């Protein structure tokens, strides 16, 4: 019996490698003689650069940068000859800001720009950039300024590239940032397909997770359209994927010419995920929160689709399950017939008790994941 274990991270509870180890332990508890292939995955968010670096056999380079609030932080990039891989989450990801300190209106992607600059200085001629898990909603303006761009007010004075100051921006000089990455091929590994603006846009869909109020979301959506027009990139606001990482994908694509691809597809190719799934009897995957967004280019949906294409059964485990996302076969929810289960999953399993306080549930994540994996594998093997 061969089981592929390919989870994403369970945010604020387990990294993807930690989740993979917990799942593997559960699988071996249920079937001691089984062979387990651990493949931590990422759709462009947390752990993406490290996973690709390992798959490439590349070297890891540390970079002294800042987090979303401008506090000192160490991040890095993987370098293999002329190609490099970075991810936004390692520098300005939301997991590096305590819940009480999160402030999307004053958060920036400048720290990510510093990492990109370091990779360019190290000789990268192609950059694979993972986008996901952002703490900001700055449209990537912070990243652009770190590369040399300038946001100016009506009097030509510098303006901070943060949402709280958007209404003061009257001009954006992007020439220096364009020249900074000239000759470098940029590819964005995105974790979502959302556009920049509108009801499915960056502010509307992801703003509430970052603490934005309804009034702030409405304001930022309008400002995003205005600033896009200022950049002569108004046609980009409705394009799929430009809303990734608080609109960072918009800046990288519309201003710097990056191409957008699904993050899970990049990682799957790098680690040979299809080949490894084809030889398996069962696939286990999961993430911290399974909801409608999981269908929008996220890692779990990518793993499930690959398993279906290879005709290998797959079980999904998650810390939280939105009943509307899972369809039939869901343990702990369900009710509609369209969702991840209909992509081919044998079951969708919630590993936490909803009556347990969130802090306790996060702390108990590894134990709960191991226990629920063992139960799910026993049930599947018995069936």
N, C-alpha and C positions, 0 to 999 in steps of 0.2 A: 504494500500500500504506500503510495507516494502522495504527499500533501504539500501544496504550495501555500505558503503563508505570506500574504502581500497586503498589509494594512498601511494606511496613511497614519499620521500622528493623531492622537487623541488630545487635542489642545488643552494645555494647562494640567494634563494628567500624565500623558506618556508621549515620548517621541515615537516616531515610526519604528526605529529599531527596538525600543523597549516594548512596544505593542507586539511586534513580531515575536520577540522572545517569550512574552506571556502567552501568546496564541500557540506557539510551538510547544511550550510546556503543557498546555491543556490538551493539545492533540496527542502528545506522547503519553499523557496520563490515561487517555481513553484507549489508545491503541499503541502499547509499548513497542511493538515491532515496526511501527510505521517509519518511513523515511520522510523527513521534513526539510523543505527547501525554503529558507528565509529570504524574502525579497521586500524589504521596506520600500514603500513607494511614496511619491510626492507628485502633486499636480502643478508644481511651480512654487509652492509655498515652503513652509518650514522643512528643512532637511534636503531640499532639492539639489543645491550645489554640492553638498557633501556626497549624496548618493551618486550623482553623475561623475564627480571626481574619482570616487572609488571604482566605478564601472570603467572609466577611461584608464585607470592606473596612473592618474595624473598626480602632480605635486600640489600641496595646499599652501597658500601664501596668506599669512595673517596681515590684516590692515587695521590700523588704529583709526577709528571713525567716531561717529556719534549716533545715538538712537533718535527716535522720532521727536523727542523733546530737546535734542541738542546736548544730551549728556554723554560723556566719554564712553565708548564701547569698542570692543574688538570684534571684527568680523573677518571675512576673507574671501578668497576665490580659488578655484582650481585651474591649473595651467598645464596644458599638454601641447608643447610646441607652440604653434601660433594660435591655438584655440583655447578659450577660457570659459569658465562657467561661474556665474554668481547668482545669488538670490536675494531678493529684497528682505525676506523675513529675518535673515541673520543680522541685519543692521538696524532696520527701522520697523521690524515686526512688532505686532501688538503684544506678543507674549513677553516682550522685554520691558513693558510698562505696567506697573501694578495697577489693578483695577481702579484704585482710588486716585491715581495720578493721570489717568487717560483723559486727553483733551484734544479731540480731532481738529478743533478750530485753530489750535496753535501747534499742531504737529506737522512735520515736514519730512520729505524724502531726501533731504540733503545728504544724510549719511550714506545712502545708497549711491549717490553721485560720486562720493569720495572713493567708494570701492570700485566703481566703474573706471574712474580715472586711474586708480592704481593698476588695474588690469591692463589698461591701455599702455601705461608707462612700462609695464613688464613685457610688452611686445605682442600682446594679443592682436590678431588680425581678424578674428571672429569671436563674438561674444554671445553665449547662450545665457539669457537672463530669465531667471525664475521669478514670476510675479504672483504673490499671494500672501495673505496674513498681514496686510498693511495696517498700521495704526493711524494713518493719515487719510485725508481726502483732498490732497493739495494739487491734484491733476498732474503730478510729476514736476511741478514748477521748482520745488526744492532741489530735485535731482538736476534739473537744467542749470540752476544757479551755481551748484557745486561744480558744474562743468564749464562755467564761465558766463552763462546768460545773466541778464539783469532785468529785474522787474522795477519799473519806474512809475512815479506818480505824475500828475499833470504838470508839475514844475521840474521834472527831470530828476527828482530825488529818489534814492533807492527805497524800495518797499519790501518788507519781509515776505517771502513766498509761502505764506500760510493762509488758510481760509479766512481767518479773522480779518485779514488785510486785503482780501480780494477786491473789495469795492474801491480801494484806493489805487489799484493798478490801472494806469492809463496807457502804458506801452511796455512791451517785452522785447528786449534785444537778444535774439537767439543765435546770432552769427558766431560768437565765440564758442558756444556749446557745439554747434554744428562742426566747426573746424577742429574741435578737440577730439571728435570721434571720426573725422574724415578718413575714409579708406578702411574702416572697420565694419565688417558685416555684423549687423545686430539682429538676433532672433529672440523673440519673446515667447517664453513658455508660460501661457496663461492658464489660470485655474478656473476661469469663468468665461461665459460668452456674452455677458451683459454689455450694453452700450454705455457711453459716458453719461448721457442725460435721459430724462423721461422716467416713466413709472418703473422701468426695469434698470434704471441707471445706477451709477456708483453711489450717489448720495441716497437715493430712495431705498435701495435694497440693502446696502451695507452700512449706511449711516447710523441706523438704530443700534447696531452692534458696537459702534464706536462712541455711543453716547450722544449723538446728534438729536436735537428736538425736531418736531415737525416744521417749525418755523425756520430753523437753520437749514434743514434739508431743502425746503422750497427756495430759500435764498441762495444756497450753494448751487442748486440746479440751474437757476437763472444766471448766476455768475459764471458757471462753466460754459454756458452757451455764449455769453458775452466775451469771455476770454478766448474761446476758440475762434470767434470771429476776429478778434484782435490779432490773433496769430495767422489769420487767413486760412483757417483749417476748420471752418464751420461744418463742412460736409462729413467730418470725422465723428461728430458727436453721436450719430446713430449707428455707427459701424459696430458689429459684434466684437466683443473683447476689449474695446477701448476703455471700458469701465473697470477693468481689472486693477486691483491694488489702489483703490481710491483715485482712479484715473491716470495712474502712472503709465499705463499702456498707451494712453492717448498721447502723452508727451513724447514717449519713445518712438511711437509709430508716426504720428503726424508731423513732428518737428525733426526727429533724427532719422526717420526712414526705416525703422525696424519692421521686420515681418512678424506676424502673429501666428503661432501654432499651439495646439492643445498641449499643455504641460505634461499630462500623463503619457501622451504619445511620444514625446521626447525621451522621457525616462524609460518607457517600455522598450524603445529601440536601443537605448544605451545599455540596459541590463539584460537584453534578450528575453523579455518577459513572455512573448508569445511562444517561443521555443520551449521555455521551461514549463509553461502551462500545458502545452500539448502533451507532455509526457506525464502529467499528473492524473491522479484519480479524483482529487478533490482540491478546490481552491477556497481558502479562507481570506476574507478581506474585511475592512472596517475603518471607522473614523469616529471622532468624538461626538459629532452631531450629524445625524442623518435627516435631511429635510429636502425641500424642493430644490435648494441650491445644489444638492448633491447630483442632480441630473444635469446641471449646467457646466459640463466640462470637468467635473471633479474627479479625483483619482479613483474613488470607489466605483463610479459608473464606468470608467475606462477599464478597470480590472474585470468587472462583471461582463462587459461587452466582449472582451477578449476571451473570457472563459466560455461564453455562449458560442462564439465563433469556432472555438476548439472543441465544442461539445463536452465540456468538463463541468460537472456540477459545482456550484459556488454557494457559500454561506456568508452572509454579512452580519457583523457584530458591531454595535455602536453604543456609545454611552447614553445618548439621548436619541429617541426616534420620534419624528413627527408622523403621526398616523397617516396623514394625507400623502406622504411620500412613498410609503412602502407597499401598499396594495395587499393582495392576499399573501398568505404565508408569513405574516408578520407576528412575532411574539411580543405582544404588549401594545398592539395598536393595529390599525387597518381600517378598511371601510370603503376605499375606492379601488377600482380594478386597473389603475394605471400608475406605475411607479417602478422602483428598482426591482421589485420582485418579478415584474413582468419582463424584465430584461433577461431573465433566466435564473434568478436566484432560487435556491432550494428553500431558504428561510432568511428572514431579517430578524435579528435578535437584539433586544435591548439588554445591556449588561448591568444597568444600575436600577435600583429601586427608586421610583420617582418621589417616594415619601421621605427619602434620606436627603438631608441638607446638601447643597451643591458642593460645599467645601469638603465634606466627608466623602461624597461620591467620587470626587476627583482624587482624593488621597487613596481611596480603595480601588481605584481603576485597575491596576495590574492584577490584583487578586480576583476581582470580579471578572476580568477578561479571561483569565486562566480557567476559572471555574465554569464560566458559561461556554467557553470553547470546548472543554472536556465534555460537558453535557450535550452540546450540539453535535459533536463528532460521534459520540456513542449513539445518539438518536439516529443520525444519518447512517452509521454502519449497521445498526440493527434493522433499519428499514430496507 
